Amino acid sequence: MASKKQSTRIRITLKRPEDVLAAIPYIVGFRPSDSVVLLTNVERGKEVGRRLRGDLPPEHAIEEVAHHIAETITQDEPTSALIVIVGGGDITEGADGSDGTVLPYAEFVRILRDELDARGVDQPAAYWVPEIAAGVRYRCYDHEDCTGELPDPMSSEVAAQCVSHGYVTYESRKELERLLKPDSEVLLRERADLIDAKQRELACGFPAPFSAERGVTALQDALKTARSGVLALGDDQLAELAIALTDPRVRDACLATALPPDAELATTAMRLWQALTRALPAPESAQAACLAGYAAYVAGQGPLAGIALRAALEADSTHVLAGLLLRALEHGIHPDELHRLADHDEVGLCAKARVAA
């Protein structure tokens, strides 16, 4: 059975808006650029509710995107919301020739506020900042004289919370994508041939038929290796792991390794699923990518989860679990709601992995 459910929510204890803005990379998982970020219930002493980051939309799509964002972020009826536009251009002069200035994406912010207001969120605060970095000046969309300077993001209280819980923050989305970037096509073709050959052998019962126990042993060994910091798996081992993950009992046992998300086993398993996503050919890589996506999702790393789950569907468009998880992520379902998926370890992978560790 999976360990007791643990909340992945971050508690905000910050007073000043500049402190909340500086904490955004730790809240969303990476340092965003040209993005819209929404946070709900960002009030002193409360837990951050839903968090959402998206690319800034083109002008023709701002109404549609604002509607979708508001619909997603208000599913649990938040009492407050914070809108942050990161990047998106420079401050411009008012179109009417007045002394006023216009912040980037001001019309998008106006429409988004109207959409939120229609759903019961009254006058959410809205800020613009060119980037999230120490010394950068932010501005408010309400008053020109509302401004301030960001402190060092690494010194925020939220950063300390994330570090203490073992959460990883990345410098950019591209850095996240590199975690799952496939190996060379030549290597993937060679491994695909090896997997096919091994599957034919197993189908003939040579040297022994496949069993869930055999798959668990292979994964247990891989987790033990990953725990030591080594992820250089041989091709034979990769083929064995690829076949093991096709067994639903083994796959479900692997889901159980994700909880609690700050445990050493969860961290080790996430590294292993990421390594297998890079190393395995399609469609076998879909299983590993789905596990990487689920592990990231329950750990509160939504952007990484989205990248992994989309990689799973790219490798196998019929992968049911990856599709369900991606829809849950896009609809803002909180990670805590997905813990029940990890309540299945009939073959005892978690217990055996902990004993081996």
N, C-alpha and C positions, 0 to 999 in steps of 0.2 A: 504494500500500500504506500501511497505517496505520503510525504511528511505533512504536518499540519500546515494549512494555508497561511501564507504570510503576505501582508499588504505590501504592494510596491509603490504606494503613494508617498509623495514627498511633502513634508510639513514646512510651510513657509512661516518664518518668524522675522520677516524683514519689514521695515516701516517705509523706506524710501523707494520711489519707483525705479530709481537708477540701480538699486540693489536687485530688484526683481528682474530688470532687463539684463543685468550682468549674469544672472543665474540661468538665463534661457538655454545656453548650450548644454547645461547639465540636466535641465528639465526635458528637453526634446532629444538629447543623446548626441548631438553634434552642433558645431557652430554654423548656424544657418546664414545664407546670403540670398538676396533677392527673394525673400520669403514673407508670407503672412503667418504669424503665430497667434494662436488664441489659447488662453488659459482661463479656466473657470474657477470661481471661489478662491481667488488669490487675495486672501485677506489675512491679516496678522493672526498667527496661531492656528490657522485652518489648514487642512490638507488640500493640495492642488487637486482639483477635480479632473475633468477631461482636459487633455492637452492636444493641440492639433497644429501641424505645420504643413504648409503647402507652398508650391511655387506661386509667385505673383502672376495673376492671369493676364492675358492680352486684353486690350481695351474692349473688344467686341464680346468678351465672355465674363465681364465683371459681375453682371447681374446674376447669371447662372451660377457662378462660383460662390458668390455671396450667399445665395439661397441655400446651396448645398452645405456650405460651412455652418451656417446658422442652424440648419435642420439637424446636422450631426452633433454639434457641440451642445445643444440644449436638450438632448434626450433625457437627461436625468434632472431637468428643471433646476439649473444653477441659479444662485441668488445674485451672482455678479460675474462679469467677464472682463478680460483684458485683451485688447487688440494691439499687436505690435507689427509694424511694417519695417522690415529690415532691407535696406538698399532700395532698389527700384528707381534710381535716378537722383537728380539734384533738386534742391529747392528752387522754385521759379517765382517770378513776379506775378502779381494778380492780373488776370486778363482784362480787368476794367481800368487798368492804369493807375490804380490806387497804390498807396504805400505798402499795402499788405503783401504777404508772400503766400505761396501755395506749396504745401508739402507733397511729395510724391504719393500718388494713389489716393488723393483726398476724396475723389468721387467714389472709389471702391469702398473706402472706410465709411463714407456717409450711407451708402446702400447697405453695407453690412450691419451698421448700427440700426438702421430701420428694420432690417430682417430680425435682428436680435430683440429689438423693442417689441415687435409684433408677437414674439414668443415669450414675453414676460421678463426679459432682461433689460432693465431700465438704464439708459445712458452708460454703456460700458466705457471705461477709460481707453484712450487710444493714443499710441505714441509712435513716432518715427525715429529710427536711428540708422545711419548709413552702414554701420557694421557693429558687431558685438566685440568690442575691444577696449582695453583700458584707455581712459582719457578722451574717448569719443563723446561728442555732445549729442544728447537726444533732444527732441522737441515734442510738444503735445499738439494734437490736432485741434484742441479747443482754444488755446490762448497762446499768442506769439511769445509772451514773456514767461511761459511755462517751459523751462528748459533745465538741463543739468548735465553733469559729466559722469560717465560710467566709471566705476572703480574697476580694479583688475578682476575679471571674471573668476580667476583661479582662487581669489581670496573670499568669495562669497560663502555665506553659511550653507546654502544649498550645495555648493561644490564640496564642502566638508562632509555633508550628509552622504552625498553620492560616493565619495571616496571611501567613507567608513563602511558603506554597504557593498563595496566592491563593484559599483557601476562604472562602466567605461564611457568616456566622452571622446568623440572623434572630432578632428579639425574641420572635416567637410563631408558632404555626402559621397564624394568620390572615394574618400578613404573607406567609407562603409562598403561601397561597391567592390573595392579591391579585396575585401575579406572573402568574397564569394566568386572572384573572377576565375573562370575555368582554366585548367592547364591547357597546354598546346593541343591542337587537333591531332597531331601525330600520336602523342601519348594516349589521348582519349580513344582513338581508333584501336590502338594496340590493346588497351584494357577492355574495350568492348569485345574484341575477338576472344580474349582470355575468359571473360565472363561467360560468353556463349559456349566455349569449350567446356568450362567447368559445369555449366548447367546441363550439358549433354551427358557428362560423366555421372552427375548426381541422378539424372533421370534413369540411368541404367543401373544405379545402385553401386557405382564404382567410384572410389574405393569403399564408400559407405553411403547409404542414402542420407539425404538432408534431414535434419531434425531441428526443432526449436532449441533444444539443449545445445546442439552444435553451434547454432547461431549465437546463442547467449555467451557461450565460451569464447567465440571469436570477438564479440563486442567487449566482453570483460577484459580480455587481453589488450584490446585496443585502448580501452579507457585507462588501464593501468599504465600503458605506454604514454598516453597523452598526459597523464598526471605528472609524469616525470619531465614534461616539457618537450618531449620528442614527438613530432607528428610526421616523420618521414616513413610512411607505411609502404611496404613492398607491394608490387603488383599482385602477387598471389594473395596477400592479405586483403588488399582492396577488393579483389574479386569475391573472396569469401564474405566480406562485410556487405558488399552489394547484394549478394544473394540472401544473406541473413535478414536484411532489412525488407525483403519482399514478403516475409512471413508476418501476417498481421499481429500475431502474439508477440513477436520480437519487437515490431514497430511500436506497439502499445506500451511495452515495457520501457522502451527508450523514451517515450513521452514522460514517464514517471521520473526520469532523472532530472527533469527541469525544476523540481520543487524540493525544498524551498530554493528560490532563485539565488540567494546569496550563499548557498552551501558550496563546498569545494567540488562535490560531485557534479552539481549543475554547471559550474564554470568550466570544469574539465570536459563535460559532455558537449557543451556548446562549442568549444574549440574543435572537438572531434567532428561534430556535424558540419562545421564550416569547412574543415579540411576535406571531408568526404565530398561535399558539394563541389569543391574545386577539382577534386581528383577523379571523380566518377563520370562516365559518359551518360548521355541521355539514352533511355528514360530512367536508368538506375539512380542518377543524381537527384531525381525528384524526391525520393524518400528522405535523403539526407538533408536537402534544402528545406523540406517541410518541417523536419525536426529542428533545424536551425531556426526557422521562422517561429515555431511554437516556443522554443526556449527564449528567444529574444522577446517575444510578445509577453510572456508571463513575467519576464524580468523588467518590463516597462520600457523596453527599447523598441518603440514603435517603428521608427524609420528603418532600422535594420530588419525587423520582422517583415515589413513590406517588401524590401528588396529580396529577402530569402524566399518568401512565399511566391512572389512573381517569378523567381528563378525556377521554383518547383513546377509551376504551371507552364513555363516555357519548355521545360524538359518533358513534361507529361501533362497535356492540356486536360486530361480526364482525371487528374488526381483530386479526388473528392475532398479529402481533409484540407488540403492546401487551399482549395477554392472556398470552403466554408470559413477557414481562418482569415483569409484575405477579406472576405465580405464583412466578417465581424470587426476586423481592424478598420476598414473603411467607414463602418457605421459607428465607430467610436465605442465599441463594447469594451468595458474596463478589463484589464488583465485578470483581476480576481475572479471574474465570471467564468474563466476558462480553466480554472484549477481542477475541476472535476474530470476533465479529459485525462488527467494524469493519475487517476485513481485505479489504474489497471497495470499490474505487474505480475501476471499469473506465473511467469517463468522465473521470477525472482532475480531479475537482472540487478536491480538497485541494491538488494541485500548482498548479492555476491560481489558487486563492484566495490561496496564499502568494505567488505571483509578483505578483499584483495588489496585495497588501498592501505 
